[in-house]
């Protein structure tokens, strides 16, 4: 395990401390380790480490993705440009400055930051006044996050339709879909905080095959040959629009539903694929799902009521509350992370969705007002 930082992971002989500010120095350290103990695979843990992992794989002659694939799968603008240039369906888009002239924008549109995840800062706009307000709001959020000047955001056409998420693993350029997640709550805006994922999706076999075929085509064109991928797409009039494609696993706790569907933890699947090991056969769930608990009441958290009742709902596997008393809860588009998660399994997707909603109704987040100091 290689990492960097003041509280990095290498606290024992099993870890390797590298320099986060210098890929050249990090590669030297990793190569010295390889001389002592042969490295068999390299797996990036997040978007920040994808390019370094590619360089390690190139240096050690391990299976890797192309340089273009790394760029396209870690940069929202690069993915849009690639899809446009290779005739894949993608929304019309443009970069807009924080003080924009929006004469060429078609409405409705979506304004989004280039470097935030979890739908943070993503806002639908129906007219020029709403777009200007969204640009100002996103600019304030990015300055708050980065503590520096921010000049550009992405403005693109709003694509109506049903939204799905796909998690897959690529091995020797072949895409294996682990799960297609249906998002039953409409994501029409003005904000796009995600709530429920359920799988298997309630779609036709034909659409399932179409998603798999088109995803294979896109990955081959990009040069994504190895490792996990996470995809966001919309289906409109039987056409698939790829909104995002990232060379990583699904974020946060949601990966647990991959284990329910495959019988193997997602992290284990990634390592098995990287090391070319046989996959164990374990029990699988018929259907499963997760609810990312939304923030509907902003303020300072005092307590969460009804957790035991929520856990007792038939089909619910667990209710995990991550926030603690005294934390500030913020709604989207500024909000994040989610205050907690609900997991459920059952014999059908309908039953899973019902269990998630019933469990959520048992929860009550009690908050106190947040007063801003004018000092």
N, C-alpha and C positions, 0 to 999 in steps of 0.2 A: 504494500500500500504506500504510494508516494503522495506526499502532500506538502503544503507550506503554510506559513503563518505563525502567529504567536502561540496559538493553541492547536497546532497541527497534530495529526494522528500518530506519527512515529515516536511513541513513547517507549517502545521496546525494540528488540532486534528484528521484529517482523516489519518494521516500518522504514521508509526511506524519505529523508527530508531533502526537498529540492528547492530551487530558487524560482519563486513565482514571477520574478521580474526579468528572468533571463532564460529563454528556451535553450540557448547554447550551453549554458552552465548545467542546466537540468539534464540535457541529453548526455553530457559528459558523465555525470553522476550515474545515470541509468545504464550507460554503456559499461562503466566500471563494474556495476552490479552484475550485468550480463556476463562479463568475463569470469566472474566467480561462480555464478549460479544461473544456468541458462534460462532466460525468460521465454515462456511459451506463448504468451498472449498479452495484449495491452487493451484495456477497457477504460474509456473516459467515463467520469462520473457525472458530468454536467456540461452545459454549453461552453463553459470557460476552458475546459480541459480537452475538448474535442480536437483542436488543431495540434496541441502538444502530443496527444496520443497518436495522431497521424504521423507526426515527425518521428516518434519512437518506432512505430511500425515500419516506416520507410528505412530507418537506420538499421533495424534488426531483421529486415526482410520478413516481417509478419504480415498477415492479411490486413489490409487497410482500405479506407475509402480514398477517393481521389481528392486532390486539393480543391477542385471546384465543388465537389460534393460537400466537403466540410463547410465551405463558404456559404453555399446555397442553403444548407440545412441548419445554419446557426444565425442567419441574417434574414429578417423578414423582407427587406427591400430586395436583397439578392434573389430570394425565392420568387418574388413577383416578377422581377426582370427576366429570370430564367424561363418561367412559364410563358411569359409574353413572347420571348424570342424563339421559343420552341413550339409555339402553337398549342400549348395546353390551356384549358379554360382557366382564366384568372380575372379578377375584377380589374377594370380600368383604374389606374392609380397615378398619383403624382406626389412628389415631396412638396410640402408646404412650409413656409417659414412661420415663425411665431407671430409675425405681423404680416399676414398674407393678403394677396390679391387673388380672389377665388373666382375669377371670371369663367374659367373653363371647367369648373366642378359641376357635375350633374347630381341632382338630388332625387331620392335620399342618398346620403353618403355615410361613410364611417371614418372617423378620425381616430388614429391610434399612435402611440409612441413606438419607436423602433426597437426599444430595448427593455420593455417590461413584459412580464408573463402573467398568466392567470387572469387574462382579460382586464387587467388593471389599466385604467386610462383610456379604454376603448368606448367611444361614444357615437351613437347614431345622430345624424343631423338632417333635418328636413328642409332647411332653408339657410340663407347666408347668415342670418342673425344667430341661429343655433350653431353654425359652424364656427363663427368668430368666438362665441362663448366657449365652445369646446376646445378650440385652440388655446385660448387663455387658460382654461382649467388644466389642460394637459401640461402646458408650460409651467404652471405653478407646481404641479405634482412632480415633474421631472427636476425642477430646481430643488424641491424639498428632498427628493431622493438622492440626487447627485451633488447637491450643493455647488452648482456651477452653471454657466450659461448653456442654454439649450436653444438651438436655432431651427431645427426641422422636425416635422412629424409626417406620418404617412396618411394621405387622404385617398380613399378608394370607394368605388361604387358599393352600395349595399346589395348583397345577393340574398334574395328571399329564398326560403326553402327549409326543409328539414335538415338539422345538423347532426353529424355523427363524428365520433372519434375512433381512430383505429390504432391499435398497438400491434407491432409485428417485429419479427427478427429476420435479418437478412444474412444468408450464409452462401458464400460462393455466388453472389449476385441473385440468388433465388429468395423471393419474399415469402415468408410463412406468417400468415395472419394469426395472432394469438387471440384477439378479441375485437369485435366491432361493437362499440358502445352507442346505444341510442340515447339521445338527450330529449326526453319527453316534454320538458318545459320549453315552450317557444322562446327562441332567442331573437326577438325582433327589436330590442332596444327599449329605451334610449341607452341602457347599459347592458352589459353582457356577462354578468356574474353567472357562473355555471352552478347548477345545483345537483341534479340527479343524472347518474349514468346507470344504464341497465343493459345487460347482455344475456342471451343473444338478442339482437334487435328484431323488432317485429316488422321485418321487410321480406320481400320475395327472395327466393333462391336466385332468380335472375339478377336482382340488384346486388346481392352479396357477391356473385361471380363477377359482375361488372366492376365493383369496387376493387376486388382483388386483381383483376386484369389491368385496370387502369393504373393502380398503384405500382404494379410490377413494371409497367411501361415508363412511368415517371422516374422510378428509382434507377432503372437501367439508363435512362437518358442523362440523369444527374451524375451517375457513377457511384451510387450508393451500393457498395458490394458486401459490406460487413456490418454486423451489430444491430442494436435495437433502433426502431424508428417509432415516432409518435406523430400522428397525422390528424388534422382537423379538416373536415370537408362538409359541403352542403350539397344536397340533391334538389335540383330544380327542374321540373318537367323532364324527368328521367335522365338528366345530364348531371355529371359529377363536377363540382367546382372544388379544387383543392385550395384551402385557405392557408394552411400552414403545414410544413413538413420539417420535423426536427430529428436529428440523429441522436436520439436519447430515448429513455423510457418515459412513460407517463409520470407526471410529477407527484411528489408527496405520497400520502397514504393510499391513494387510489390504486396503486399497484397491487394491493391485496386482492382485488377481484380477478386479477390474472391468475393468482394461485387458486382461487375457487374454481375457475374455468379449466385450468390445465392440471391441477393437482400438485403443481410445483411452484415454489416462490419465484417471482419475477427475477430477482437478483440471481437466483440459482440458474434460471434459464439463460440469462445473459452470459454467465460464466461457462455453462455447459457448451453453449454455442461457440464461444471464443476458444475453448480448449478442444473442441470437436469430440466431446464425450457423449456416450449414449444417454438419452433422456430416460429417467425412471418413469415407470407407469404407476400412477397413483389415482385415487378416487377423485372424481370431478363432480362439481355441482351442475344441476340441470340449468339453473339460471341464477344470476347474482346481480348485485348492484351496490352503489354507494351514493349517499347524499352528502354533498359538501354543504354544511350548514351555513346558510346565508346570514348576513348581518341585517336585521330589519329594525333594530333599535340601537342607535348610536349612543355612545356615552361611556362612562367608566363602569366596568363590570363589577357588580356587587356579589352576585351569586347566580348559579344555574339551577333551576328547580325541575323536578320531574325526570331525572336521569334514570332512576331505577324503573320507573313506569315505562319509559321509552325502551329500555333494554328488555322488558318483559313482553313486548309485542311479538306475536308469533312470526317467525321467519327472520327476526333481527338477530344477527350474530354478535354485534357489539355496538356500543355508542361511546365514542372517544371524544372527550372535551379537552381541547388543548389550551384554551385561554384560562387565565387565573384571575382571582379577585384583584382589582386595581388596574388591570389592563384596559387600554382604550380600544373600544370597538368602533370601526369605521365602515360605512357602507361603500359599495362600489359606485363610481369607478376608482376612487382613491383607496378603497379598502384592501385588505389582505394582511396576513393570511386568513384562511377560514378559521372560525373559532372551534370547529370540531367536525367529526364525520360519523355517519351512521352506515353500517354495513348489514346487508341482508342476503340470504339465499333461500331458494324455494324451488318448487317443481316447474314454475312458469314465470315468465317475465312479468306478466300482469300481477301475479301475487307478490313478486319482489317489489314492484313499484308501490303497490298498496301498503306493504309493510313499512317501507321507507317513509311514506307520507304519514302513516298513522303514528309512527315513532316520533317523527318531528313535531307533530301536534302536541305531544306530551311535554315537550321542552318549553321552558320559559326563561329567557335571559333577562335578569333584573339589572338595570343600569341606573346610574346617577348622572345628572347633567354634567357636561364638560364645559367649564368656564375658561375662556381664553384670557390670559393676562395681557394687559395693555402697557405693561412696564417696558 
